[in-house]
Structures are given as structure tokens and as C-alpha cells.
Amino acid sequence: MPIIQSKFKPAWWLRSGHAQTLWPKLFRLKPKMEMAWQRVELIDGDFIDLVWSGPKEGRTVLLLHGLEGNINSPYILGLMHELELRGYRSCLMHFRGCSGEPNRLSESYHSGKTADPQQILWYLKEHMDIDLYAAIGVSLGGNVLLKWLGEQGCASSLKRAAVMSVPFSLGHAAERMNRGFSRFYQWHLIRSLQKGYKNKFARIPSPLSVDVDGLDSFRLFDDQVTAPLNGFKGADDYYTQVSSRQFIPDICVPTLILHAVDDPFMFPYSVPHEDELPENVWLELVEHGGHAGFISGVMPGQEKYWGEQRLVEWIDSV
């Protein structure tokens, strides 16, 4: 069956979606790993920073982080650690401007910018003789990955893919994030986006005339910044064109979608229905996993990050 009723059991002290979402950010310890940075110059004059970890002889898995994420995101470090334990080599692709230095062009990264991972795939093949084995995306990175897989269809060279906590419908996500306690996450992320905008356009002229400090919701920010910077007519046009749900039926690569019903970034009805899933795409639903949480365990200090283990287990399965 394309929909898997998960056997995941949340930690007893993390029974709510908010608790599952916030715990890793507040209490998770970072694993110790050796990492190597690499800058890739893009054909449009911009750059993307990669971070490598794991054995060089291992199969390579591309990682795509979430909104305003980077190498320090707990789920990215967790995935890299899990991949290394199973003998894989991981390659984190920072989206433009997310690696600690503003990107050079006025355009920004966004939820549908699939040309960048495609260019990295090509670069690794042509310049480093590396064939990507699989890809894993979380949150915004999961939306990008599902859209990319759908666009490529059966022409994709990837063998496996997995995503977690994907905002399948960006319009739904923008609405959900403007309600209740989810406005806290929106406030935190919007502040980061505003800071990134100011840092970049302190170095280069901005094509926009906008006071980003007044844009206090995702819909406003996407309508007046993300959309015009990246060639969309507005927030609705952007959401319509890049939301990943519509691309899922065209995916050929065996793909696992891990999602929690209580994800505070999404509505339960935003999840794809069974008839939208092709035969090689599986949706695993969890009742209480939050956003990029999926934490189990018997007591605090001994928690297990089941979600990352599940994604890597899927990548490693035959």
C-alpha cells in the first residue's frame, strides 16, 4: 500500500507536535564528525557551498536543508551521522545565501529552485566523477526534492529518495503558520529572512523598493520579496507553481515521504491522498512527530531521533 501507517512511538514527554518540533533545537547535542567544505561556482556567476562528510568510497547522498537551515541544523547533522554509520558519504548542498555568506545575485533561494540541485548533480558527475546515489530533503528542501523528482520523471539518475516534513502546499503552509503558536515559528523564520535580505542588499543594489521590517508573515514576505526577486507575479503565483504536491504523481524514483499529522507547519488536509501517489512513492504517516522531530525514547537524555534513522534506513534498503 502507498500509505504506511507508521509504527513510530513518540517519547512520552514529547507527545505534542510543538514539543517534538522544539526539543532538537533546544536540547540536542551535536555529533562529532569530520567535515570538508567546497565552493562550487555556478554558470550564472553565483556560488553554492557544499559540506562533505563520511567515507570517500561510500555511495554519495545529497542533503537539502529547510528554510534558513544550514550545516548547523540539528536534523542535517543527525542525517550526516546516520549516513556515516551506514557507510555513506553525505553532501550537504547549502541553498544560495545559507552558508554564512550572502549570495552574489539579487535572486534568492526558494521552495521551487530545482535548477540548483540539478546543476550540482551535473557538477559532481562532470568534474568529480561522482554519481549521486540518493537524495534526502527536509521541509523546504523536501519540497524542492519532490518537485525536482517530478520534473525529471523517469529520466532521473537517482536510485532512492526520502523526504521529511514537506510543506506540500505552500499556500496552506503560509496560512497555518499564521495561526496560534505556529506564529512563533513564523516570527523566528521571518526575522532570519529579513536579516538575510538586509545583509545581502547592503552589498549590492536591491531591485525592490520595500521595507522588509513591515513584512511580518510568510504571505507578505513571499508576495513582496520572494516572488518578485525570482520571477513570480506574486505569492499566489509562486505558491501555485512550486508547491510539490502536484509533482508527486510524476515521480519514478523510489521515494519515502515521512510526515506527521500534528506538524505545526501544515494542516492535516494538506497531505497527498492515496490516489495521488504513484506506485513507487510511499507516504508514511505519524500521529505525533511535529516538524522534523520524530523523537522516541524512554527518558530525557536517552532520546532517539527515529525520523532520521528511518530516512537513512529507507535509502539503505533494497
C-alpha positions, 0 to 999 in steps of 0.5 A: 500500500502507498500509505504506511501507517507508521509504527513510530512511538513518540517519547512520552514527554514529547507527545505534542507536535510543538514539543517534538518540533522544539526539543532538537533545537533546544536540547540536542547535542551535536555529533562529532564528525569530520567535515570538508567544505567546497565552493562550487561556482555556478554558470550564472556567476553565483556560488553554492557551498557544499559540506562533505562528510563520511567515507570517500568510497561510500555511495554519495547522498545529497542533503537539502536543508529547510528554510534558513537551515544550514550545516548547523541544523540539528536534523542535517547533522543527525542525517550526516551521522546516520549516513556515516554509520551506514557507510555513506558519504553525505553532501550537504548542498547549502541553498544560495545565501545559507552558508554564512555568506550572502549570495552574489545575485539579487535572486534568492533561494526558494521552495521551487529552485530545482535548477540548483540541485540539478546543476550540482548533480551535473557538477559532481558527475562532470568534474568529480566523477561522482554519481549521486546515489540518493537524495534526502530533503527536509521541509523546504528542501523536501519540497524542492526534492519532490518537485525536482523528482517530478520534473525529471520523471523517469529520466532521473539518475537517482536510485532512492529518495526520502523526504521529511516534513514537506510543506506540500502546499505552500499556500496552506503552509503560509496560512497555518503558520499564521495561526496560534503558536505556529506564529512563533515559528513564523516570527523566528523564520521571518526575522532570519529572512529579513536579516538575510535580505538586509545583509545581502542588499547592503552589498549590492543594489536591491531591485525592490523598493520595500521595507522588509521590517513591515513584512511580518508573515510568510504571505507578505514576505513571499508576495513582496520579496520572494516572488518578485526577486525570482520571477513570480507575479506574486505569492499566489503565483509562486505558491501555485507553481512550486508547491510539490504536491502536484509533482508527486504523481510524476515521480519514478524514483523510489521515494519515502515521504515521512510526515506527521499529522500534528506538524505545526507547519501544515494542516492535516488536509494538506497531505497527498491522498492515496490516489495521488501517489504513484506506485513507487512513492510511499507516504508514511504517516505519524500521529505525533512527530511535529516538524522534523522531530520524530523523537522516541525514547524512554527518558530525557537524555536517552532520546532517539531521533527515529525520523532520521534513522528511518530516512537513512534506513529507507535509502539503505534498503533494497 
